[in-house]
Amino acid sequence: MRQGWRWFGPDAGVPLDAVRQAGATDIVSALHEVPIGRAWTKAEVAARRDLIETTPPGRTPLTWSVVESIPVPDAVKRKGKAAKAEIEAWIASLEAVAACGIRIVCYNFMPVVDWTRTELDFVTPTGSTAMRFDQRRFAAFDLHVLAREGAEADYTPAERDEARATLATMSEAETAEIARIITSALPGSTTEPMTLPGFRERLAAYRGIDAARLRANLIEFLGMVAPAAEALGVWLTLHPDDPPRPLFGLPRVASSEADYAALFDAVPSAANGMCFCTGSLGVRADNDLPEMARRFAPRIRFAHLRATKREADGLSFHESAHLDGDVDMVAVLKELVAEDRRRAKGETIVFRSDHGQRMLDDLAKQTTPGYPAIGRLRGLAELRGILRALDARPD
Ligand code: DNO
Protein backbone atom coordinates (compact mmCIF):
# COMPACT_ATOMS: atom_id res chain seq x y z
CA MET A 1 0.00 0.00 0.00
CA ARG A 2 1.18 3.51 -0.69
CA GLN A 3 1.36 5.98 2.16
CA GLY A 4 -0.46 9.19 1.41
CA TRP A 5 -0.79 12.57 3.09
CA ARG A 6 -3.51 15.12 2.56
CA TRP A 7 -1.96 18.40 1.60
CA PHE A 8 -3.97 21.61 1.53
CA GLY A 9 -1.41 23.59 -0.46
CA PRO A 10 1.55 25.84 0.18
CA ASP A 11 -0.27 28.22 2.53
CA ALA A 12 -1.75 25.68 4.93
CA GLY A 13 1.24 25.52 7.26
CA VAL A 14 2.44 21.97 6.55
CA PRO A 15 5.34 22.08 4.07
CA LEU A 16 6.12 19.24 1.71
CA ASP A 17 9.28 18.49 3.68
CA ALA A 18 7.04 17.65 6.65
CA VAL A 19 5.32 15.09 4.45
CA ARG A 20 8.68 13.63 3.48
CA GLN A 21 9.72 13.49 7.11
CA ALA A 22 6.48 11.74 8.02
CA GLY A 23 7.51 9.05 5.55
CA ALA A 24 4.62 9.49 3.13
CA THR A 25 5.29 9.20 -0.58
CA ASP A 26 1.94 10.14 -2.06
CA ILE A 27 0.05 13.40 -1.92
CA VAL A 28 -3.71 13.67 -1.71
CA SER A 29 -4.88 17.12 -2.75
CA ALA A 30 -7.40 19.15 -4.71
CA LEU A 31 -7.91 22.55 -6.26
CA HIS A 32 -9.75 23.71 -3.17
CA GLU A 33 -9.80 27.29 -4.41
CA VAL A 34 -11.87 26.55 -7.52
CA PRO A 35 -15.57 27.30 -6.91
CA ILE A 36 -17.76 24.20 -6.74
CA GLY A 37 -19.18 23.34 -10.13
CA ARG A 38 -16.58 25.13 -12.25
CA ALA A 39 -14.59 22.71 -14.43
CA TRP A 40 -10.91 22.38 -13.56
CA THR A 41 -8.53 23.10 -16.39
CA LYS A 42 -5.54 21.00 -17.30
CA ALA A 43 -3.26 24.02 -16.79
CA GLU A 44 -4.51 24.49 -13.22
CA VAL A 45 -4.08 20.83 -12.33
CA ALA A 46 -0.65 20.75 -13.96
CA ALA A 47 0.47 23.83 -12.01
CA ARG A 48 -0.55 22.16 -8.71
CA ARG A 49 1.10 18.91 -9.77
CA ASP A 50 4.33 20.74 -10.59
CA LEU A 51 4.31 22.37 -7.19
CA ILE A 52 4.12 18.91 -5.61
CA GLU A 53 6.29 16.92 -7.96
CA THR A 54 9.13 19.34 -8.73
CA THR A 55 11.60 17.99 -6.23
CA PRO A 56 14.31 20.24 -4.82
CA PRO A 57 17.82 18.77 -5.25
CA GLY A 58 18.57 16.06 -2.74
CA ARG A 59 14.96 15.67 -1.59
CA THR A 60 12.73 12.60 -1.87
CA PRO A 61 10.21 12.84 -4.73
CA LEU A 62 6.51 12.97 -3.95
CA THR A 63 3.69 11.90 -6.27
CA TRP A 64 0.25 13.46 -6.44
CA SER A 65 -1.71 10.27 -6.84
CA VAL A 66 -5.15 11.07 -5.43
CA VAL A 67 -7.50 13.96 -6.02
CA GLU A 68 -9.66 14.48 -2.97
CA SER A 69 -12.17 15.70 -3.91
CA ILE A 70 -13.88 16.92 -7.03
CA PRO A 71 -17.00 18.28 -5.33
CA VAL A 72 -20.34 17.16 -6.73
CA PRO A 73 -22.61 20.21 -7.02
CA ASP A 74 -25.84 20.34 -5.11
CA ALA A 75 -27.89 20.32 -8.34
CA VAL A 76 -26.58 16.84 -9.20
CA LYS A 77 -27.59 15.48 -5.82
CA ARG A 78 -31.05 16.99 -6.20
CA LYS A 79 -31.71 16.30 -9.85
CA GLY A 80 -29.50 13.42 -10.99
CA LYS A 81 -28.93 13.26 -14.72
CA ALA A 82 -31.14 16.31 -15.28
CA ALA A 83 -28.19 18.36 -13.97
CA LYS A 84 -26.48 17.64 -17.27
CA ALA A 85 -24.30 20.76 -17.48
CA GLU A 86 -22.98 20.23 -13.95
CA ILE A 87 -22.14 16.58 -14.68
CA GLU A 88 -20.40 17.57 -17.90
CA ALA A 89 -18.30 20.09 -15.98
CA TRP A 90 -17.44 17.35 -13.47
CA ILE A 91 -16.32 15.09 -16.31
CA ALA A 92 -14.21 17.95 -17.71
CA SER A 93 -12.44 18.17 -14.34
CA LEU A 94 -11.90 14.43 -14.50
CA GLU A 95 -10.32 14.80 -17.92
CA ALA A 96 -7.97 17.51 -16.64
CA VAL A 97 -6.96 15.28 -13.74
CA ALA A 98 -6.41 12.25 -15.98
CA ALA A 99 -4.36 14.33 -18.42
CA CYS A 100 -1.98 15.05 -15.53
CA GLY A 101 -1.55 11.36 -14.76
CA ILE A 102 -3.64 11.22 -11.57
CA ARG A 103 -5.71 8.05 -11.48
CA ILE A 104 -7.66 8.12 -8.24
CA VAL A 105 -10.47 10.59 -7.59
CA CYS A 106 -12.44 10.84 -4.36
CA TYR A 107 -15.89 12.40 -4.09
CA ASN A 108 -18.91 12.18 -1.85
CA PHE A 109 -22.65 12.48 -2.22
CA MET A 110 -23.68 14.04 1.09
CA PRO A 111 -26.42 16.66 0.63
CA VAL A 112 -25.84 20.20 1.99
CA VAL A 113 -23.32 19.31 4.70
CA ASP A 114 -20.10 17.34 4.30
CA TRP A 115 -18.33 15.96 7.37
CA THR A 116 -19.92 17.35 10.51
CA ARG A 117 -18.73 17.85 14.08
CA THR A 118 -19.96 19.87 17.04
CA GLU A 119 -16.58 20.47 18.76
CA LEU A 120 -13.14 20.98 17.29
CA ASP A 121 -11.08 20.83 20.47
CA PHE A 122 -12.58 18.35 22.91
CA VAL A 123 -9.91 17.78 25.57
CA THR A 124 -8.93 14.11 25.96
CA PRO A 125 -7.44 12.57 29.12
CA THR A 126 -3.91 13.05 27.73
CA GLY A 127 -4.37 16.78 27.17
CA SER A 128 -4.47 16.38 23.40
CA THR A 129 -7.62 17.62 21.73
CA ALA A 130 -9.94 15.77 19.40
CA MET A 131 -12.86 16.53 17.16
CA ARG A 132 -16.17 15.42 18.53
CA PHE A 133 -19.78 14.97 17.52
CA ASP A 134 -22.05 15.40 20.50
CA GLN A 135 -25.53 14.26 19.57
CA ARG A 136 -27.18 16.37 22.30
CA ARG A 137 -25.44 19.54 21.15
CA PHE A 138 -26.26 18.69 17.59
CA ALA A 139 -29.93 18.26 18.45
CA ALA A 140 -29.87 21.53 20.43
CA PHE A 141 -28.49 23.28 17.37
CA ASP A 142 -30.92 21.65 14.96
CA LEU A 143 -34.02 22.26 17.10
CA HIS A 144 -33.28 25.63 18.66
CA VAL A 145 -30.60 27.54 16.76
CA LEU A 146 -31.30 26.48 13.22
CA ALA A 147 -34.90 25.91 14.32
CA ARG A 148 -35.39 23.68 11.31
CA GLU A 149 -38.93 23.24 10.14
CA GLY A 150 -40.14 19.75 10.99
CA ALA A 151 -37.07 18.92 13.08
CA GLU A 152 -39.17 17.77 16.07
CA ALA A 153 -40.28 14.72 14.11
CA ASP A 154 -36.67 13.50 13.92
CA TYR A 155 -36.24 13.30 17.69
CA THR A 156 -38.02 11.35 20.40
CA PRO A 157 -39.66 13.33 23.22
CA ALA A 158 -36.77 12.30 25.51
CA GLU A 159 -34.21 13.53 22.99
CA ARG A 160 -36.06 16.80 22.65
CA ASP A 161 -36.02 17.26 26.42
CA GLU A 162 -32.33 16.49 26.51
CA ALA A 163 -31.64 18.94 23.70
CA ARG A 164 -33.47 21.67 25.59
CA ALA A 165 -31.53 20.89 28.76
CA THR A 166 -28.24 20.86 26.83
CA LEU A 167 -29.01 24.21 25.26
CA ALA A 168 -29.57 25.68 28.72
CA THR A 169 -26.04 24.64 29.76
CA MET A 170 -24.43 26.18 26.69
CA SER A 171 -23.06 29.70 26.69
CA GLU A 172 -23.84 32.05 23.85
CA ALA A 173 -20.27 31.65 22.63
CA GLU A 174 -20.66 27.87 22.54
CA THR A 175 -23.89 28.07 20.58
CA ALA A 176 -22.30 30.50 18.14
CA GLU A 177 -19.30 28.17 17.81
CA ILE A 178 -21.48 25.21 16.86
CA ALA A 179 -23.31 27.33 14.31
CA ARG A 180 -19.95 28.43 12.94
CA ILE A 181 -18.48 24.91 12.75
CA ILE A 182 -21.53 23.45 11.09
CA THR A 183 -22.29 26.24 8.64
CA SER A 184 -18.78 27.30 7.74
CA ALA A 185 -17.76 23.88 6.34
CA LEU A 186 -14.75 22.02 7.72
CA PRO A 187 -11.45 21.74 5.80
CA GLY A 188 -11.66 19.93 2.52
CA SER A 189 -15.43 20.05 2.65
CA THR A 190 -17.13 19.83 -0.66
CA THR A 191 -19.99 22.08 0.27
CA GLU A 192 -19.87 25.84 0.50
CA PRO A 193 -19.85 27.87 3.70
CA MET A 194 -23.32 29.12 4.52
CA THR A 195 -25.16 31.52 6.79
CA LEU A 196 -28.06 30.20 8.84
CA PRO A 197 -30.68 31.62 6.45
CA GLY A 198 -28.71 30.22 3.49
CA PHE A 199 -28.59 26.88 5.28
CA ARG A 200 -32.37 26.84 5.74
CA GLU A 201 -32.83 27.59 2.06
CA ARG A 202 -30.54 24.76 1.02
CA LEU A 203 -32.43 22.35 3.23
CA ALA A 204 -35.74 23.52 1.81
CA ALA A 205 -34.50 22.77 -1.70
CA TYR A 206 -34.30 19.08 -0.70
CA ARG A 207 -37.95 18.84 0.26
CA GLY A 208 -39.33 15.67 -1.30
CA ILE A 209 -35.94 14.03 -1.85
CA ASP A 210 -35.84 10.84 0.15
CA ALA A 211 -33.14 8.17 0.30
CA ALA A 212 -34.53 6.31 -2.72
CA ARG A 213 -34.46 9.49 -4.83
CA LEU A 214 -30.97 10.45 -3.68
CA ARG A 215 -29.70 6.95 -4.44
CA ALA A 216 -31.31 7.05 -7.87
CA ASN A 217 -29.61 10.41 -8.50
CA LEU A 218 -26.25 9.00 -7.45
CA ILE A 219 -26.76 6.04 -9.77
CA GLU A 220 -27.67 8.38 -12.63
CA PHE A 221 -24.58 10.47 -11.91
CA LEU A 222 -22.40 7.35 -11.91
CA GLY A 223 -24.11 6.12 -15.05
CA MET A 224 -22.68 9.18 -16.79
CA VAL A 225 -19.31 9.59 -15.09
CA ALA A 226 -18.22 5.95 -14.72
CA PRO A 227 -17.91 5.31 -18.49
CA ALA A 228 -15.89 8.53 -18.82
CA ALA A 229 -13.66 7.51 -15.92
CA GLU A 230 -13.18 4.04 -17.39
CA ALA A 231 -12.15 5.51 -20.72
CA LEU A 232 -9.69 7.81 -18.97
CA GLY A 233 -8.26 5.07 -16.75
CA VAL A 234 -9.39 6.83 -13.58
CA TRP A 235 -10.95 5.19 -10.50
CA LEU A 236 -13.76 6.98 -8.74
CA THR A 237 -13.88 6.45 -5.01
CA LEU A 238 -17.02 7.33 -3.11
CA HIS A 239 -16.32 8.58 0.39
CA PRO A 240 -18.77 7.40 3.05
CA ASP A 241 -21.13 9.73 4.86
CA ASP A 242 -19.69 11.27 8.00
CA PRO A 243 -21.39 10.56 10.31
CA PRO A 244 -23.04 7.64 8.49
CA ARG A 245 -26.67 8.51 9.13
CA PRO A 246 -29.16 11.15 8.03
CA LEU A 247 -28.58 14.66 9.41
CA PHE A 248 -30.97 17.63 9.35
CA GLY A 249 -33.67 15.42 7.88
CA LEU A 250 -31.57 14.87 4.76
CA PRO A 251 -31.06 11.38 3.39
CA ARG A 252 -27.58 9.86 3.18
CA VAL A 253 -26.91 6.85 0.98
CA ALA A 254 -23.24 5.90 1.48
CA SER A 255 -23.41 4.88 5.11
CA SER A 256 -23.53 1.10 5.28
CA GLU A 257 -22.55 -2.17 3.64
CA ALA A 258 -26.00 -2.41 2.06
CA ASP A 259 -25.65 1.11 0.61
CA TYR A 260 -22.38 0.32 -1.13
CA ALA A 261 -23.58 -3.12 -2.26
CA ALA A 262 -26.62 -1.49 -3.91
CA LEU A 263 -24.39 0.96 -5.69
CA PHE A 264 -21.96 -1.61 -7.01
CA ASP A 265 -24.86 -3.79 -8.20
CA ALA A 266 -26.43 -0.86 -10.02
CA VAL A 267 -23.19 0.35 -11.63
CA PRO A 268 -20.81 -2.60 -12.03
CA SER A 269 -18.18 -0.57 -13.92
CA ALA A 270 -14.67 -1.21 -12.57
CA ALA A 271 -14.30 2.57 -12.29
CA ASN A 272 -17.03 2.59 -9.61
CA GLY A 273 -14.93 2.32 -6.49
CA MET A 274 -14.89 3.19 -2.84
CA CYS A 275 -12.85 5.28 -0.46
CA PHE A 276 -12.72 3.03 2.59
CA CYS A 277 -12.93 5.48 5.48
CA THR A 278 -12.69 3.57 8.75
CA GLY A 279 -13.40 6.72 10.75
CA SER A 280 -16.69 7.48 9.04
CA LEU A 281 -18.00 3.93 8.65
CA GLY A 282 -16.83 2.98 12.14
CA VAL A 283 -19.27 5.35 13.81
CA ARG A 284 -22.03 2.82 13.16
CA ALA A 285 -21.85 -0.22 15.40
CA ASP A 286 -23.63 -2.30 12.74
CA ASN A 287 -20.87 -1.71 10.18
CA ASP A 288 -18.48 -4.68 10.42
CA LEU A 289 -15.40 -3.03 8.97
CA PRO A 290 -13.12 -6.05 8.39
CA GLU A 291 -16.05 -7.81 6.72
CA MET A 292 -16.78 -4.78 4.53
CA ALA A 293 -13.10 -4.50 3.60
CA ARG A 294 -13.13 -8.18 2.59
CA ARG A 295 -16.36 -7.95 0.62
CA PHE A 296 -15.53 -4.75 -1.24
CA ALA A 297 -11.75 -5.27 -1.54
CA PRO A 298 -11.56 -5.08 -5.34
CA ARG A 299 -13.50 -1.80 -5.24
CA ILE A 300 -11.22 -0.16 -2.68
CA ARG A 301 -8.76 2.16 -4.37
CA PHE A 302 -8.19 4.61 -1.58
CA ALA A 303 -8.43 4.36 2.21
CA HIS A 304 -8.78 6.86 5.02
CA LEU A 305 -7.49 5.21 8.16
CA ARG A 306 -8.52 6.70 11.47
CA ALA A 307 -10.61 5.72 14.42
CA THR A 308 -13.61 7.00 16.29
CA LYS A 309 -14.87 6.07 19.69
CA ARG A 310 -18.60 5.85 20.23
CA GLU A 311 -19.84 7.38 23.45
CA ALA A 312 -22.45 6.01 25.87
CA ASP A 313 -25.51 7.20 23.92
CA GLY A 314 -24.33 5.29 20.83
CA LEU A 315 -24.70 8.38 18.61
CA SER A 316 -22.07 10.76 19.96
CA PHE A 317 -18.43 10.03 19.15
CA HIS A 318 -15.00 11.57 19.18
CA GLU A 319 -11.88 10.97 17.16
CA SER A 320 -9.59 8.69 19.15
CA ALA A 321 -5.94 7.92 18.49
CA HIS A 322 -5.69 5.88 15.29
CA LEU A 323 -5.43 2.49 16.96
CA ASP A 324 -7.56 3.20 20.01
CA GLY A 325 -11.05 3.51 18.58
CA ASP A 326 -13.84 1.06 17.90
CA VAL A 327 -12.36 -0.25 14.65
CA ASP A 328 -10.14 -3.34 14.64
CA MET A 329 -7.46 -1.65 12.54
CA VAL A 330 -5.21 -4.70 12.36
CA ALA A 331 -8.05 -6.81 10.96
CA VAL A 332 -8.92 -4.12 8.40
CA LEU A 333 -5.31 -3.76 7.33
CA LYS A 334 -5.00 -7.53 6.92
CA GLU A 335 -7.82 -7.40 4.37
CA LEU A 336 -6.39 -4.41 2.53
CA VAL A 337 -2.90 -5.88 2.42
CA ALA A 338 -4.27 -9.21 1.14
CA GLU A 339 -6.08 -7.34 -1.63
CA ASP A 340 -3.01 -5.32 -2.42
CA ARG A 341 -0.98 -8.48 -2.87
CA ARG A 342 -3.50 -9.72 -5.44
CA ARG A 343 -3.24 -6.51 -7.43
CA ALA A 344 -1.13 -5.73 -10.45
CA LYS A 345 1.71 -3.32 -9.88
CA GLY A 346 0.51 0.24 -10.21
CA GLU A 347 -2.92 -0.64 -8.80
CA THR A 348 -1.84 -0.53 -5.22
CA ILE A 349 -4.22 0.98 -2.66
CA VAL A 350 -3.25 4.45 -1.49
CA PHE A 351 -4.09 5.21 2.12
CA ARG A 352 -3.62 8.20 4.31
CA SER A 353 -3.60 8.44 8.05
CA ASP A 354 -6.74 10.46 8.30
CA HIS A 355 -7.15 13.29 10.79
CA GLY A 356 -5.19 13.41 14.00
CA GLN A 357 -5.52 14.79 17.46
CA ARG A 358 -3.95 18.11 18.28
CA MET A 359 -0.95 17.45 20.49
CA LEU A 360 2.56 18.59 21.45
CA ASP A 361 3.66 21.75 19.63
CA ASP A 362 0.46 21.81 17.59
CA LEU A 363 -1.50 22.73 20.73
CA ALA A 364 0.17 26.12 20.66
CA LYS A 365 -0.37 26.66 16.95
CA GLN A 366 -3.17 27.56 14.67
CA THR A 367 -3.70 24.25 12.84
CA THR A 368 -6.16 23.13 10.20
CA PRO A 369 -9.05 21.50 12.11
CA GLY A 370 -8.70 17.73 11.86
CA TYR A 371 -5.39 17.95 10.06
CA PRO A 372 -2.59 18.90 12.48
CA ALA A 373 0.76 17.52 11.30
CA ILE A 374 1.88 15.83 14.51
CA GLY A 375 -1.33 13.90 15.21
CA ARG A 376 -1.37 12.64 11.65
CA LEU A 377 2.30 11.75 11.89
CA ARG A 378 1.59 9.70 15.01
CA GLY A 379 -1.23 7.91 13.17
CA LEU A 380 0.86 7.20 10.11
CA ALA A 381 3.73 5.87 12.22
CA GLU A 382 1.40 3.50 14.05
CA LEU A 383 -0.25 2.30 10.85
CA ARG A 384 3.12 1.80 9.21
CA GLY A 385 4.15 -0.36 12.16
CA ILE A 386 1.17 -2.65 11.53
CA LEU A 387 1.99 -2.81 7.84
CA ARG A 388 5.59 -3.76 8.52
CA ALA A 389 4.48 -6.47 10.90
CA LEU A 390 2.02 -7.85 8.32
CA ASP A 391 4.73 -7.76 5.65
CA ALA A 392 7.06 -9.70 7.88
CA ARG A 393 4.47 -12.49 8.24
CA PRO A 394 2.78 -12.84 4.86
CA ASP A 395 0.21 -15.49 5.77
C1 DNO B 1 -12.71 15.00 6.18
C2 DNO B 1 -12.81 14.32 4.92
C3 DNO B 1 -13.82 14.93 3.96
C4 DNO B 1 -13.76 14.14 2.69
C5 DNO B 1 -14.69 14.48 1.63
C6 DNO B 1 -14.58 13.48 0.51
O1 DNO B 1 -11.71 14.97 6.76
O2 DNO B 1 -12.90 12.96 5.07
O3 DNO B 1 -13.48 16.25 3.70
O4 DNO B 1 -12.54 14.36 2.14
O5 DNO B 1 -15.94 14.45 2.11
O6 DNO B 1 -15.26 13.93 -0.58
Residues whose N, C-alpha, C, O or C-beta is under 5 A from the ligand:
A	BS01	DNO	S69 C106 Y107 N108 D114 W115 P187 G188 S189 H239
